[in-house]
Amino acid sequence: MARKLALLVAMLVVMVAGFDSSRALTLCNISEDGLMTCKPSVTKPNPVDPSKECCQALSVADLNCLCSYRNSLFLPSLGIDPDLALALPVKCNLTTPANC
């Protein structure tokens, strides 16, 4: 038991050391700047059409990855409406993954 606990603590130390506090958030290949650019388009109550910059950020995104967040509480915790987020690819003339 003590050996497993020591291994767990060592893994946590390595994980924490691996996170640089200056490192920005990235979600499905979208940078934090890209997320912020798109946020007005995925936030209720008055979403706006996506900007050119938002669509550019979305064009390099892993759309299958984004689809995996459809029923997750993660996007809402960031203030992002999942239904609005999943509507962005069509609004940006991008192909939405078949299973999305």
Secondary structure, 3 states (H helix, E strand, C coil): CHHHHHHHHHHHHHHHHHCCCCCCCEECCEEHHHHHHHHHHCCCCCCCCCCHHHHHHHHCCCHHHHHCCCCCCHHHHCCCCHHHHHHHHHHCCCCCCCCC
